[in-house]
Amino acid sequence: MKLPRRRFLHLAAGAAALPAVSRFAWAQAYPARPVRIIVGYPAGRPQDIVARLMGQWLSERLGRQFVIDNRSGAGGNIGAETVVNAPPDGYTLLLVGSPNAINASLYDKLTFVFLRDIVPVAAIARVPLVLEVHPSVPVRTVPEFIAYVRANPGNVNFASAGIGTPQHVAGELFKMMTGISMLHVPYRGAAPALTDMVGGQVQVMFDTTPASISFIRAGKLRPLAVTTAARWNGLPDIPTVGDFVPGYEANSWYGIGAPRNTPAEIVEELNKEINAALADPTMKARLADLGGTMLPGSPAEFGKLLAEETEKWDKVVKFAGLKPE
């Protein structure tokens, strides 16, 4: 039996619309069960704290539990791989950070391509590093420090939380842009590096502001500059490195990502709620306590940040010939 043309076109249009309606209904019902946020670092680290703050907010706003799942190891790559291989249904998310952009070049045998396999959902916050020296180093400004290093070749050691960490590559970027030579001393974490900094065993470090601020305020470390493009409210009298080394910028930052092919409706819903968190005075204050400056924006804007950071650190990793531990 032949259907009238008008009836056929009506049925065809209805059939074509079904997948879109189904996807919309699915997104409207999201989340229907608990959601995991994978953190590639141990509990208690800054990444974990940020994830728990955001997980609590999302749980309260969306009515389902957002559970933090710590999958530490390989500089955050184990956590990232877990999310890459998860179903793209919005129920497994990744706490994304600056190490993910660094690792894309640092590790040459990853089973995934971060920019391809992780969908940017939303940026959360940017945290400045601080270029600091032990008080025994006779300098108080970035130009004085550069001159001091050049006058004392081989005698200035810079500490980091480990090879390929944000603290490390920030120092390598500084070396690349100034042409100075410093010996890198990697530690297994920022805490032992700071212990030796305070003790004078190493002379300089590019460290996250929350970790160092108490030592700075106690006079045990001397800040020369922050690494962000603008000054940091926590050290308002301290200039930026870029004031003396034009174009220099290095940040530690956090955001949320999801597996490739996660429905756009779910990405947009999560982005909306995360941006609402960044506008909330209580959440802003709690992230500011961690040194964070809010980074509200669209998934596309976060994707642009990821691409720019990956490109920047690729150049630094190649310049310094870095290899993972």
C-alpha positions, 0 to 999 in steps of 0.5 A, a space after each residue: 500500500 502506498 502512503 500519501 506523500 504528505 503522510 509519508 513526509 510527516 512520518 519521516 520527519 517524526 522518525 528523524 526527530 526521535 534521536 534528538 528528542 531522546 537525547 534531550 530527554 536523557 540530558 534533562 534526566 541527567 544525572 539519574 545516578 551517582 557521578 564519579 569525578 576522577 582525580 589523578 592524585 592522592 587525597 589531600 592534594 590541591 587537585 583533590 580539594 578542588 574536586 571535592 569542593 566542586 563535587 559537593 556543589 554539583 551534588 547539591 545543585 543536581 540532586 545526585 552524589 558526585 563522588 571523588 575517586 582518586 586514581 593516582 600515579 604516573 603524574 596524573 596519567 592513570 586518572 586521565 586514562 581511566 576517564 578516556 576509557 569510560 563510557 561517554 555518558 557523563 557519569 565519569 568526569 576528570 579533574 583536569 589540571 596543568 599537568 595534563 597539558 604538560 604530560 602530552 609532550 612529556 610522555 611519549 607512550 601514552 595510550 591516549 591523546 589528551 586534546 582528542 580524547 577528553 572533552 573540555 567541560 569547564 575551567 574552574 580556577 587559576 593558581 599563580 606560582 611564586 618565584 621565591 629565593 632563600 633569604 641567603 640569596 642577596 637579591 630582591 628583584 627578578 633582574 637582580 636574580 638573573 644577574 646573580 645567576 649569571 655571575 655564579 654559574 653552576 652555583 644556583 639550584 632550583 627545586 621542584 616537586 618533581 620532573 615535569 611538574 608545574 613547578 619544574 616547567 615554570 623554572 625551565 620556561 624561565 631559563 629558556 626565556 632569560 638564557 640563564 643556567 640553573 641546576 634542577 633538583 627534583 623532589 618527590 613532592 612540594 613538601 620536601 622541596 620546601 623543607 630544603 628551601 627553608 633550610 637553604 639546601 636549594 636556593 630558588 623555587 617556583 612554587 604554588 602560592 598556597 604552599 609557600 605563603 606561610 613561609 613567605 609571611 614568616 620571612 623564611 622565603 623571599 618572594 621576587 615575583 608571581 608567575 601570572 600575567 597579573 598580580 595576585 591579591 595574596 601578595 599585592 606588592 609583589 610584581 609579576 615575572 612578566 614585568 621583567 621578562 616580557 611574555 612570561 606566564 606560568 600557571 597551575 589551573 584546574 577544570 573538569 573534562 569528560 570522555 570524548 563523545 559525551 553528549 553536548 547537552 550534558 557538557 552544557 548542563 555541567 558547564 552551567 552549574 560549574 559557572 554558577 559555582 564560580 559566581 557563588 560568594 562562598 565558593 569563590 572565597 573557598 577557592 581563593 583560600 587555595 590561591 585560586 582566581 576564578 575562570 568562568 567560561 564556555 567549554 570552547 573557551 576552556 578548550 582554547 586554554 587546553 590547546 594553548 597550554 599544551 602547545 606552550 609546554 610542548 616547546 618547553 619540554 623539547 627545549 629542556 629535553 625533559 623525560 619522566 622519572 
